[in-house]
Amino acid sequence: MKIVTINVNGLINAADRGFLHWLEHSDVDVVCIQDLRIKEKDIPESLLEVPGYFGFFFDADDPEMGGVGIYTREMPKAIIRGLGVPQVDMEGRFLQADFDRFSVCSVLFPRATDEDEQELKFQFMDAFGNHLKKTRRKRREFIFAGTFHIAHRTIDLGNWQEYQRTSGFLPEERAWMDQMLGPMGYIDAFRLINRKDRQHTWWPYDEAQRNGQRLDYQILTPNLADYVFDARIITEPRISPHCMVEVEYDFD
């Protein structure tokens, strides 16, 4: 089973750059998308009803705040929109699809370019962290796929010395990741397979990959770790400053 996560940087922009063509010709089972930048009612029919997929979306009150979606070949048993936290849900940052054996969630963390936005990001991290703690008590496995807007370790971004007081690599953010992937017990699926440096999922179109950051993840409950078969970053087609992260699971 293949699951892909991709921050589309605007769904219409991504379609113009080949996302729909890629999706229609892909062999991926589930595609989690982030940063729709469009209300669901305004999404063109060609993106709502993609042959071979069921599409589900959770938009933001203000489309520019984000929005997330999931395309899946198998009809989920249930769809859950939001975390039940008003500020988070107004911004369309969480969508969950429940299948027989596990749930797949599309997640979009806030970006921060100033102190006020950073405080909102910290508030989201607190809310999502509480959700992760509750999730570990459930009798169900989870895959959280999406853009965390945090590079966890120095191996995860180029020129890391320059970013130690920059949002996305702050000590507080990295410590939060340490907790999630440490005491909480969650697993970074990509790093189970690939421990090389310069494995970046985001970098501007006009810059080299070595100047990028690994901001996009598939985070698993620990019982799923043994099922991770392969993981890779898909750099073509380049439909967004974010690249697709594909993880293949051997559930058969």
N, C-alpha and C positions, 0 to 999 in steps of 0.2 A: 504494500500500500504506500503510495506516494502522497505526501502532504507538502504544499508550498505555501510560504508566506511572502507577501510583497506589499510594501508601501507604495501605492500607485501615484502619490503626489498629485492627486486629482484624477478621478476616474475617467473623465472625458479626455484629459491630456494623455493618459495612458492608452486609451483606445486609439487616439490619433497616432501614437508611437508603436502600435502593433500588438497591444495586449489582447484584444479580442481575437485577432488572428492566431496568436500563440495559444490562447485558451481553447479555441475550437479544434486545434490540431495537437493538443497535448494528451499525454497518457496519465495525467495527474488525477488522483481521486478526490482530494480536497484542496481548495485554494482559499487561503485567508488573505483578505485585502484590508488595507488601512488607508486612512486619509482620503475619503471619498470626495470631499468638498462639493457635494451636491445632495439635495434632498432626494429621498427615494422616489417621490412622486414625479421628479423631473428626470430620472434616469431613462435614457432611450430604451425602447423595447428590445433592441439588439443586445443590450447589456443586461436586461432583466431576464430574458429568456434565451439563454445560450444553449444550443443543441447539446444534449448529453449531460447537462448540469441543472440542478435546482439552485436558485440564487436567493439568498437572504441578506437583508441589510438592516443596519441600525444607524440612522443619520443623526446629526447634531442639530440642535435648535438653530444655531448659526452655522451654516454649511462650512464656513471657513475654519471652524474649530476642529473638524476631523470627520468622523463617521467611519464605520467598519462594515465588512461584509464577509460572507462565506459562500463560495460555490462548491457544491458537492454532487458527486454522481449518485450517491445513495440518499434517499429521502431520510432525514433525521427523524428520530422518535419524538424529539421536542426541540424547540428553539427558545432560548432565553436571551432577552435583550436587556442589557444593563446589569449593574451590580446592586441596585437598590439604594445607591448613594446619589442624591439629587444632582449635585454639582458634576459628578462624573457622568451621569446618564444624560444630562443636558448636552454634553459635548460628544455623545455617541462614541464611547471609547471601549465598549465591551459587548461581544456577541458570542453566544455559546450554542453549539449544536451537539445534541446528545445522540449517540449511536448505541448499539447493543453493548459493546465492551468498554467503551470509553467516550469521553467528550472532547471536542475540539473547540478552542476559543480563539477568536480574533481580538487582539488587544492593541490599543494605541495609547502610549504614554504621551503626555504633553511635551512640547518643546519649550525651552525657556531662553529668552534673549535679554531679560532684565530681572531685577530682584523680585518684582511682583509676580512675574511669570514663574520664577524659580520657586517661590513660596507655594504657588498653586500646584507645581509639579510635586513638591514634597507632600502636599496634602493628598494628591492622587496616590503617591507611593505608599502612604500610610493606609489609605483605604484598600488599595490592592493587596498590600501585605496582610491586612486582616482577612481579606478574602482567601488568600493562599493558606493561611493558618486554618481557617474553617474547612477548606477543601481537603486538607490532609486527614481530617476526621471522617471523611465520607468514604463509603464503600464503593468507590468508582475511581477509575483512572482518568487523568486529564492531560491534554496537550495544550499549552498556552503559546500561541504563535502570534508574533507581531513585532512591532517597533517599540523598543523600550527606551530609545534615546539615551542609552547609557552604554559606554564602552567599559567592560568590566575590569580588564587588566591592561597593563602596558603593552602586552602582546596584541591587544585588540584595537590599537590605533597607531597611526604614524605620527612621528614627532611628539610623542606623549609628554615630553618634558615641558612643552609649551602650553599644555592644556590642563595643568593640574588645578587651576582655579577657574576653569571654564565649565559651564553647564554641560553635562554629559560625561564628565570625568572628575567631578568633585569628590573629595574624600567621603562625604556623606552618601553620595549615590553609589560609590563603589562598595562601601560598607553595607549598604542595603542589599546589593547583589550578593555579597559574601554571606549574608544571613540567609537569603533565599536558597543559595546553592550549597549552603553549609548546614547549620542547625535545622532549618526547615526541611531539608532532604531532597529538594528539587534537583533535576538534572538538566544540564545544558547539552541538548542532543548533538549539536554540531561538534562540540569539543570531545565527545566520546569517540569521534571518528578522526577529526583533524585538529592537531595541536600546533600547527605551523603558525608563524607570524604572518602579517599582511593579508590575513583572510578577512578583508573588509567588505561590508555590505552596503556602505554609503560612501560616495565621494562625488563631488561636482562633475558635471559632464566634461569640463575643460581641464580636469586635473587627472593625474595618474592615480591608480589604485593605491599605491604606497602611501598616498597622502590622506587616505580615507579612515573610516572607523567601522567597527563591527557593532551595529546598533540594533540588528534584527535577529530574533532568536526563536527557537522552539524549545520551550521549557516543559519538562515532563515530571509527573509523579514517578517516584523511584522504581515502581514495579514495571514500568515500561522500558527501562534502560536496556534490558536484555533483548528487546525487539528491534532496536535500532540497527539497521543493516548497512545503510550508507547515508552520507550527508554531503552536500556540495552547495556552493554559491554559483548561481546561474548568471553569467555576465552578458549573455546575448539571448534574446533581444534586450536591448537596454531601454526599457520603457519609462524609467524613472531614475533620479539620482540614487535611489535604493535599488539594490539587486535582489532577485529572488533567492530565497533560501529553501532548498529542497531537502527533505529527510525521507528516506525510504524505510518503512517498517515491515518486518517479516512476521505478520500476524497469522500467516497460513500454518 
